[in-house]
Amino acid sequence: MFESRRNLLCCLIAVSSAVPSAALQIGPLLSSCVDACRRGCAEIRSVQARRERSGGDLSVELKESGDARSALTEADEAAQRAIVGALRATWGAKLNIVGEEDGTEDSSEAPIADFDFEPLRMDLFADDIGETAEIDAEDVTVYVDPLDGTREFVEGRLSNCQTLVGIAIDGEAVAGAIGIPFPTGDLSSDSTVISGLADVGTGIHGEPLARGPFPLDHHIDGLKYPRPHIATGDSSAPVMDACREMAIERFGGSNVIYGGAGNKILAAALGEVACSIQHKVGGPWDLCAPEAVLKALGGRMTDLFGDEIAIYRKDAPARCNERG
């Protein structure tokens, strides 16, 4: 399943002479996250199918008035319920799960506890990872972004949408699953899920990966988009403009626009672009799974000041999401 295999690093999985009272193993945990990610993608695709049948109807609310990037749809809520509900049913209260849409379910909807969830698969990496040292559940947080790129989903730019389920251990992104519900930009092919374990490798689940390591088709024109490509969003914030200008001044090349936080990071991980720049992020759910996959493929993520990402730590500095 993994493209490369190395010994697990001690810094990722702490070995203790005494087994923790609430212990986890990375293989089954990552397997369950991949399966949960698949289910999230299925919910998003189901909403899109209904949307197409109804002529484009989609209920949208803005969490922040006037900000299209804060859009919330039924797809976000359905995917969050499917992912978090299944993980909670599988692991119980011992697993700390933080979802972007926590607390946003409409009060008329039944809570997650009222749903039944099929057991998640725990054996996807049995042959690749096998049995490992136990991890204290108190050191683990699973971050869920059920629909990364909600604005793009609303606007119909479906190839930018992702489902992100990341695993942080001791404040570092260690493993995760990136779901691509629309690999071809529509419903013509099923979902692809990319799994990653930092310093170990990556795997593909579902439909074969249909992108990387070359630029996307609409960026392939070398005269219009000379390389190296530097991926950003379409924000016109002064700090973002300054980042684009300095990156091109130093490295040359050109700026290419990507939607979705995870999608930009995945573009760098796959080699579609040389780097990805974001001037701020919504929260750790935007970064955890993509950073883990990036690490698994040999990449590195820092904030705009070159410091390590601190957003997963329990003592994370205030407003560290604004450091990019």
Sine and cosine of phi, psi and omega as CSV:
sin_phi,cos_phi,sin_psi,cos_psi,sin_omega,cos_omega
0.00,0.00,-0.67,0.74,0.03,-1.00
-1.00,0.09,0.57,-0.82,0.01,-1.00
-0.97,0.25,-0.45,0.89,0.08,-1.00
-0.62,-0.79,0.43,-0.90,-0.05,-1.00
-0.70,-0.71,0.75,-0.66,0.09,-1.00
-0.69,-0.73,0.19,-0.98,0.07,-1.00
-0.92,0.39,0.64,-0.77,0.05,-1.00
-0.90,0.43,0.66,-0.76,-0.03,-1.00
-0.99,0.13,0.58,-0.81,-0.01,-1.00
-0.88,0.47,-0.49,0.87,-0.02,-1.00
-0.95,0.33,-0.30,0.95,0.00,-1.00
-1.00,-0.03,-0.60,0.80,-0.03,-1.00
-0.77,-0.63,0.96,-0.28,-0.08,-1.00
-0.97,0.23,0.76,-0.65,0.01,-1.00
-1.00,-0.10,0.77,-0.63,0.00,-1.00
-0.83,-0.56,0.56,-0.83,0.02,-1.00
-0.94,0.34,-0.41,0.91,0.06,-1.00
-0.94,-0.35,0.74,-0.68,0.00,-1.00
-0.95,0.31,0.79,-0.62,0.01,-1.00
-0.86,0.52,0.45,-0.89,-0.04,-1.00
-0.91,0.42,-0.57,0.82,0.06,-1.00
-0.85,-0.53,1.00,-0.02,-0.16,-0.99
-0.95,-0.32,0.49,-0.87,0.02,-1.00
-0.76,-0.65,0.36,-0.93,0.17,-0.99
-0.87,-0.49,0.61,-0.79,-0.15,-0.99
-0.91,0.41,-0.58,0.82,-0.03,-1.00
-0.88,0.47,-0.85,0.53,0.03,-1.00
-0.88,0.47,-0.58,0.81,0.01,-1.00
-0.91,0.42,-0.73,0.69,0.02,-1.00
-0.90,0.43,-0.64,0.77,0.04,-1.00
-0.85,0.53,-0.71,0.70,0.00,-1.00
-0.91,0.41,-0.57,0.82,0.03,-1.00
-0.93,0.37,-0.62,0.78,0.06,-1.00
-0.89,0.46,-0.72,0.70,-0.01,-1.00
-0.91,0.41,-0.65,0.76,0.05,-1.00
-0.90,0.44,-0.61,0.79,0.03,-1.00
-0.89,0.46,-0.67,0.75,0.06,-1.00
-0.84,0.54,-0.69,0.73,-0.04,-1.00
-0.92,0.39,-0.61,0.80,0.07,-1.00
-0.88,0.47,-0.69,0.73,0.05,-1.00
-0.87,0.50,-0.65,0.76,-0.01,-1.00
-0.89,0.46,-0.62,0.78,0.02,-1.00
-0.91,0.41,-0.67,0.74,0.02,-1.00
-0.89,0.46,-0.69,0.72,0.01,-1.00
-0.90,0.43,-0.59,0.81,0.02,-1.00
-0.90,0.43,-0.67,0.74,0.04,-1.00
-0.90,0.44,-0.68,0.74,0.00,-1.00
-0.90,0.44,-0.63,0.78,0.02,-1.00
-0.89,0.45,-0.69,0.73,0.04,-1.00
-0.90,0.43,-0.62,0.78,0.02,-1.00
-0.87,0.49,-0.69,0.72,-0.01,-1.00
-0.93,0.36,-0.61,0.79,0.02,-1.00
-0.92,0.39,-0.52,0.86,-0.06,-1.00
-1.00,-0.03,0.11,0.99,0.02,-1.00
0.99,0.11,0.34,0.94,0.09,-1.00
0.97,-0.25,0.08,1.00,-0.01,-1.00
-0.92,0.40,0.75,-0.66,0.04,-1.00
-0.46,-0.89,0.81,-0.58,0.03,-1.00
-0.99,0.15,0.82,-0.57,-0.05,-1.00
-0.75,-0.66,0.71,-0.70,0.18,-0.98
-0.80,-0.60,0.46,-0.89,0.02,-1.00
-0.98,-0.21,0.83,-0.55,0.05,-1.00
-0.93,0.37,-0.48,0.87,0.10,-1.00
-0.83,-0.56,0.89,-0.46,-0.09,-1.00
-0.81,0.59,0.78,-0.63,0.06,-1.00
0.99,0.12,-0.05,1.00,-0.03,-1.00
-0.95,-0.32,0.97,-0.25,-0.03,-1.00
-0.88,0.47,-0.41,0.91,0.00,-1.00
-0.96,0.30,-0.19,0.98,0.00,-1.00
-0.99,-0.15,0.25,0.97,-0.06,-1.00
-0.86,0.52,0.59,-0.81,0.06,-1.00
-0.75,-0.66,0.76,-0.65,-0.02,-1.00
-0.79,-0.61,0.12,-0.99,0.06,-1.00
-0.89,0.45,-0.44,0.90,0.03,-1.00
-0.92,0.40,-0.66,0.75,0.06,-1.00
-0.84,0.54,-0.76,0.65,-0.09,-1.00
-0.94,0.35,-0.64,0.77,0.01,-1.00
-0.91,0.41,-0.66,0.75,0.00,-1.00
-0.93,0.37,-0.65,0.76,0.04,-1.00
-0.87,0.50,-0.71,0.71,-0.01,-1.00
-0.88,0.47,-0.68,0.73,-0.03,-1.00
-0.91,0.42,-0.67,0.74,-0.07,-1.00
-0.96,0.28,-0.83,0.56,-0.06,-1.00
-0.91,0.41,-0.65,0.76,0.00,-1.00
-0.88,0.47,-0.70,0.72,0.00,-1.00
-0.93,0.37,-0.65,0.76,0.04,-1.00
-0.90,0.43,-0.66,0.75,0.01,-1.00
-0.92,0.40,-0.64,0.77,0.02,-1.00
-0.91,0.42,-0.53,0.85,-0.03,-1.00
-0.98,0.18,-0.70,0.71,-0.16,-0.99
-0.96,-0.27,-0.21,0.98,0.01,-1.00
0.95,0.30,-0.28,-0.96,-0.11,-0.99
-0.96,0.27,-0.21,0.98,-0.07,-1.00
-0.94,0.33,-0.35,0.94,-0.04,-1.00
-1.00,-0.07,0.83,-0.56,0.05,-1.00
-0.99,0.15,0.88,-0.47,-0.03,-1.00
-0.85,-0.52,0.78,-0.62,0.03,-1.00
-0.84,-0.54,0.89,-0.45,0.01,-1.00
-0.94,-0.33,0.54,-0.84,0.00,-1.00
-0.86,0.51,-0.60,0.80,-0.08,-1.00
-0.99,-0.13,0.36,0.93,0.08,-1.00
-0.82,0.57,0.79,-0.62,0.07,-1.00
0.99,0.12,0.08,1.00,-0.05,-1.00
-0.98,-0.20,-0.07,1.00,-0.01,-1.00
-0.89,0.45,0.67,-0.75,0.03,-1.00
-0.87,0.50,0.64,-0.76,-0.06,-1.00
-0.90,0.44,-0.33,0.94,0.03,-1.00
-0.98,0.20,-0.24,0.97,0.01,-1.00
-1.00,0.10,0.55,-0.83,0.07,-1.00
-0.93,0.37,0.65,-0.76,0.02,-1.00
-0.92,0.40,0.30,-0.96,-0.04,-1.00
-0.81,0.59,-0.61,0.79,-0.05,-1.00
-0.88,0.48,-0.33,0.94,-0.02,-1.00
-1.00,0.06,-0.04,1.00,-0.02,-1.00
-0.98,-0.20,0.48,-0.88,0.14,-0.99
-0.98,-0.19,0.67,-0.74,-0.04,-1.00
-0.82,-0.57,0.73,-0.69,0.07,-1.00
-0.91,0.42,0.56,-0.83,0.01,-1.00
-0.85,0.52,0.62,-0.78,0.05,-1.00
-0.99,0.16,0.49,-0.87,0.05,-1.00
-0.95,0.33,0.71,-0.71,-0.02,-1.00
-0.91,-0.41,0.01,1.00,-0.21,-0.98
-0.90,-0.44,0.23,0.97,-0.08,-1.00
-0.89,0.45,-0.43,0.90,-0.06,-1.00
-0.89,-0.46,0.36,0.93,-0.04,-1.00
-0.86,0.51,-0.59,0.81,-0.03,-1.00
-1.00,0.06,-0.27,0.96,-0.09,-1.00
-0.98,-0.19,-0.63,0.78,-0.04,-1.00
-0.96,-0.30,-0.69,0.72,-0.01,-1.00
0.93,0.37,-0.39,-0.92,-0.03,-1.00
-0.99,0.13,0.71,-0.70,-0.01,-1.00
-0.78,-0.62,0.03,-1.00,0.05,-1.00
-0.89,0.45,0.47,-0.88,0.02,-1.00
-0.96,0.26,0.56,-0.83,0.06,-1.00
-0.91,-0.42,0.74,-0.68,0.06,-1.00
-0.92,0.39,0.81,-0.59,-0.04,-1.00
-0.86,0.51,-0.43,0.90,0.01,-1.00
-0.92,0.39,-0.34,0.94,-0.01,-1.00
-1.00,-0.02,-0.03,1.00,-0.14,-0.99
-0.93,-0.38,0.69,-0.72,0.17,-0.99
-0.73,-0.68,0.74,-0.67,0.10,-0.99
-0.98,-0.20,0.83,-0.55,-0.02,-1.00
-0.97,-0.26,0.77,-0.64,-0.10,-0.99
-0.85,-0.53,0.86,-0.51,0.23,-0.97
-0.93,-0.38,0.98,-0.18,-0.15,-0.99
-0.90,0.43,-0.56,0.83,0.05,-1.00
-0.60,-0.80,1.00,-0.03,0.08,-1.00
-0.99,0.17,0.83,-0.56,-0.10,-0.99
1.00,-0.10,0.65,0.76,0.02,-1.00
-0.89,0.46,-0.65,0.76,0.05,-1.00
-0.83,0.56,-0.71,0.70,-0.01,-1.00
-0.91,0.42,-0.60,0.80,0.05,-1.00
-0.88,0.47,-0.72,0.70,0.01,-1.00
-0.88,0.48,-0.64,0.77,-0.05,-1.00
-0.99,0.14,-0.06,1.00,0.03,-1.00
1.00,0.10,0.19,0.98,0.03,-1.00
-1.00,-0.03,0.94,0.34,-0.26,-0.97
-0.93,0.36,-0.45,0.89,-0.04,-1.00
-0.92,0.39,-0.24,0.97,0.02,-1.00
-1.00,0.03,-0.13,0.99,-0.12,-0.99
-1.00,0.08,0.58,-0.81,0.01,-1.00
-0.56,-0.83,0.32,-0.95,0.18,-0.98
-0.90,-0.44,0.80,-0.60,-0.13,-0.99
-0.87,-0.49,0.82,-0.58,0.08,-1.00
-0.76,-0.66,0.96,-0.26,-0.10,-1.00
-0.91,-0.41,0.46,-0.89,-0.01,-1.00
-0.88,-0.47,0.88,-0.48,0.09,-1.00
-0.95,-0.31,0.69,-0.73,0.05,-1.00
-0.81,-0.58,0.82,-0.57,-0.03,-1.00
0.79,0.61,0.64,0.77,0.09,-1.00
0.99,0.16,0.21,0.98,0.03,-1.00
-0.81,-0.58,0.61,-0.80,0.09,-1.00
-0.95,0.31,0.88,-0.48,-0.12,-0.99
-0.91,-0.42,-0.62,0.79,-0.07,-1.00
-0.45,-0.89,0.28,-0.96,0.03,-1.00
0.04,-1.00,0.11,-0.99,0.02,-1.00
-0.76,-0.65,0.75,-0.67,0.08,-1.00
-0.93,-0.38,0.90,-0.43,0.04,-1.00
-1.00,-0.10,0.71,-0.70,0.05,-1.00
-0.91,-0.41,0.99,-0.11,-0.10,-0.99
-0.94,0.34,-0.38,0.92,-0.03,-1.00
-0.75,-0.66,0.96,0.28,-0.07,-1.00
-0.85,0.53,-0.51,0.86,0.00,-1.00
-0.97,-0.26,0.19,0.98,0.01,-1.00
0.99,0.12,0.14,0.99,0.02,-1.00
-0.40,-0.92,-0.23,-0.97,-0.05,-1.00
-1.00,-0.04,0.21,0.98,-0.11,-0.99
-0.96,0.28,-0.35,0.94,0.07,-1.00
-0.75,-0.66,0.44,-0.90,-0.06,-1.00
-0.97,0.24,0.07,-1.00,-0.09,-1.00
-0.94,0.35,0.45,-0.89,0.18,-0.98
-0.90,-0.43,0.67,-0.74,0.10,-0.99
-0.84,-0.55,0.78,-0.62,0.07,-1.00
-0.96,-0.27,0.82,-0.57,0.07,-1.00
-0.96,-0.26,0.48,-0.88,0.03,-1.00
-0.53,-0.85,0.61,-0.79,0.11,-0.99
-0.78,-0.63,0.89,-0.45,-0.12,-0.99
-0.80,0.60,0.72,-0.70,0.03,-1.00
0.92,0.39,0.18,0.98,0.03,-1.00
-0.86,-0.52,-0.86,0.52,0.01,-1.00
0.36,-0.93,-0.12,-0.99,-0.05,-1.00
-0.77,-0.64,0.27,-0.96,0.06,-1.00
-0.58,-0.81,0.36,-0.93,0.01,-1.00
-0.88,-0.48,0.71,-0.71,-0.04,-1.00
-0.77,-0.64,0.65,-0.76,-0.02,-1.00
1.00,0.07,-0.64,-0.77,0.00,-1.00
-0.88,0.47,0.59,-0.81,0.06,-1.00
-0.85,0.53,0.51,-0.86,0.02,-1.00
-0.92,0.39,0.79,-0.61,-0.12,-0.99
-0.96,-0.29,0.36,0.93,-0.03,-1.00
-0.53,-0.85,0.27,-0.96,-0.01,-1.00
0.98,0.22,0.44,-0.90,-0.02,1.00
-1.00,-0.02,0.32,0.95,-0.05,-1.00
-0.96,-0.27,0.31,-0.95,0.03,-1.00
-0.84,0.54,0.45,-0.89,0.10,-1.00
-0.88,0.48,0.40,-0.92,-0.09,-1.00
-0.81,0.59,-0.64,0.77,-0.07,-1.00
-0.99,0.16,0.01,1.00,0.10,-1.00
-0.91,-0.42,0.14,0.99,-0.18,-0.98
-0.97,0.24,-0.37,0.93,-0.04,-1.00
-0.92,0.39,0.95,-0.30,-0.08,-1.00
-0.93,0.36,-0.36,0.93,0.05,-1.00
-0.98,0.21,-0.65,0.76,0.01,-1.00
-0.98,0.21,-0.60,0.80,-0.03,-1.00
-0.79,-0.62,0.97,0.24,0.03,-1.00
-0.88,0.47,0.55,-0.83,0.01,-1.00
-1.00,0.00,0.40,-0.92,0.10,0.99
-0.97,0.25,0.47,-0.88,0.03,-1.00
-1.00,-0.03,0.70,-0.72,0.02,-1.00
-0.89,-0.46,0.92,-0.40,-0.09,-1.00
-1.00,0.04,0.72,-0.69,0.15,-0.99
-0.60,-0.80,0.11,-0.99,0.20,-0.98
-0.99,0.12,-0.20,-0.98,-0.04,-1.00
-0.99,-0.15,0.26,0.96,-0.01,-1.00
-0.88,0.47,0.64,-0.77,0.07,-1.00
-0.96,-0.26,0.32,0.95,0.05,-1.00
-0.86,0.51,0.62,-0.78,-0.04,-1.00
-0.80,0.60,-0.63,0.77,-0.02,-1.00
-0.92,0.40,-0.57,0.82,0.01,-1.00
-0.95,0.32,-0.66,0.75,0.06,-1.00
-0.87,0.50,-0.65,0.76,0.01,-1.00
-0.91,0.41,-0.63,0.77,0.02,-1.00
-0.89,0.45,-0.71,0.70,0.02,-1.00
-0.86,0.51,-0.74,0.68,-0.06,-1.00
-0.88,0.48,-0.71,0.70,-0.04,-1.00
-0.94,0.34,-0.62,0.79,0.00,-1.00
-0.90,0.44,-0.70,0.71,-0.01,-1.00
-0.94,0.33,-0.59,0.81,0.05,-1.00
-0.88,0.47,-0.61,0.79,-0.06,-1.00
-0.99,0.12,-0.67,0.74,-0.15,-0.99
-0.95,-0.31,-0.20,0.98,-0.10,-1.00
0.98,0.21,-0.31,-0.95,0.04,-1.00
0.98,0.18,-0.48,-0.88,-0.09,-1.00
-0.48,-0.88,0.30,-0.95,0.02,-1.00
-1.00,-0.03,0.76,-0.65,0.11,-0.99
-0.86,-0.51,0.59,-0.81,-0.12,-0.99
-0.99,-0.12,0.77,-0.64,0.10,-1.00
-0.81,-0.58,0.57,-0.82,0.13,-0.99
-0.99,-0.13,0.49,-0.87,0.06,-1.00
1.00,0.09,0.73,-0.68,-0.02,-1.00
-0.90,0.44,-0.77,0.64,-0.01,-1.00
-0.90,0.44,-0.57,0.82,-0.02,-1.00
-0.90,0.44,-0.62,0.78,0.04,-1.00
-0.90,0.43,-0.70,0.72,-0.03,-1.00
-0.92,0.38,-0.65,0.76,0.03,-1.00
-0.88,0.47,-0.59,0.80,0.03,-1.00
-0.86,0.51,-0.65,0.76,0.05,-1.00
-0.94,0.35,-0.66,0.75,-0.01,-1.00
-0.88,0.47,-0.61,0.79,-0.06,-1.00
-1.00,0.08,-0.18,0.98,0.00,-1.00
1.00,0.03,0.18,0.98,0.08,-1.00
-0.93,0.38,-0.54,0.84,0.02,-1.00
-0.73,-0.68,0.31,-0.95,0.01,-1.00
-0.97,0.23,-0.56,0.83,0.03,-1.00
-0.34,-0.94,0.26,-0.97,0.03,-1.00
-0.79,-0.61,0.67,-0.74,-0.03,-1.00
-0.81,-0.59,0.75,-0.66,0.11,-0.99
-0.74,-0.67,0.72,-0.70,-0.08,-1.00
-1.00,0.08,-0.27,0.96,0.14,-0.99
-0.29,-0.96,0.30,-0.95,0.01,-1.00
-0.75,-0.67,0.34,-0.94,-0.01,-1.00
-0.95,0.31,-0.60,0.80,-0.04,-1.00
0.07,-1.00,-0.02,-1.00,-0.04,-1.00
-0.89,0.46,-0.42,0.91,0.04,-1.00
-0.90,0.43,-0.40,0.92,0.04,-1.00
-0.95,0.30,-0.45,0.89,-0.22,-0.97
-0.93,-0.37,-0.50,0.86,-0.25,-0.97
-0.87,0.50,-0.83,0.56,-0.01,-1.00
-0.90,0.44,-0.73,0.68,0.01,-1.00
-0.89,0.45,-0.61,0.80,0.02,-1.00
-0.90,0.43,-0.65,0.76,0.02,-1.00
-0.88,0.48,-0.68,0.73,0.04,-1.00
-0.91,0.41,-0.65,0.76,0.05,-1.00
-0.85,0.52,-0.72,0.69,0.03,-1.00
-0.88,0.48,-0.67,0.75,-0.04,-1.00
-0.89,0.45,-0.43,0.90,0.01,-1.00
-0.99,-0.17,0.22,0.97,0.12,-0.99
1.00,-0.05,0.12,0.99,-0.01,-1.00
-1.00,-0.05,0.01,-1.00,-0.02,-1.00
-0.57,-0.82,0.59,-0.81,0.04,-1.00
-0.85,-0.53,0.70,-0.72,0.12,-0.99
-0.73,-0.68,0.13,-0.99,0.17,-0.99
-0.99,0.15,-0.05,-1.00,-0.08,-1.00
-0.92,0.40,-0.25,0.97,-0.02,-1.00
-0.99,-0.16,0.08,1.00,0.03,-1.00
1.00,0.07,0.10,0.99,0.00,-1.00
-1.00,0.02,0.40,-0.92,0.03,-1.00
-0.89,0.45,0.47,-0.88,0.01,-1.00
-0.92,0.38,0.82,-0.57,-0.09,-1.00
-0.94,-0.34,0.00,1.00,-0.22,-0.98
-0.93,0.37,-0.31,0.95,-0.01,-1.00
-1.00,0.05,-0.21,0.98,-0.09,-1.00
-0.96,0.27,0.51,-0.86,0.06,-1.00
-0.91,0.42,-0.46,0.89,0.01,-1.00
-0.97,-0.25,0.51,0.86,-0.02,-1.00
-0.84,0.54,0.70,-0.72,0.01,-1.00
-0.87,0.49,0.50,-0.87,0.03,-1.00
-0.86,0.51,0.66,-0.75,0.07,-1.00
0.86,0.52,0.47,0.88,0.00,-1.00
-0.93,0.36,-0.28,0.96,0.09,-1.00
-0.91,0.41,-0.32,0.95,-0.02,-1.00
-1.00,0.03,0.06,1.00,0.06,-1.00
-1.00,0.00,0.02,1.00,0.04,-1.00
0.97,0.22,0.00,0.00,0.00,0.00
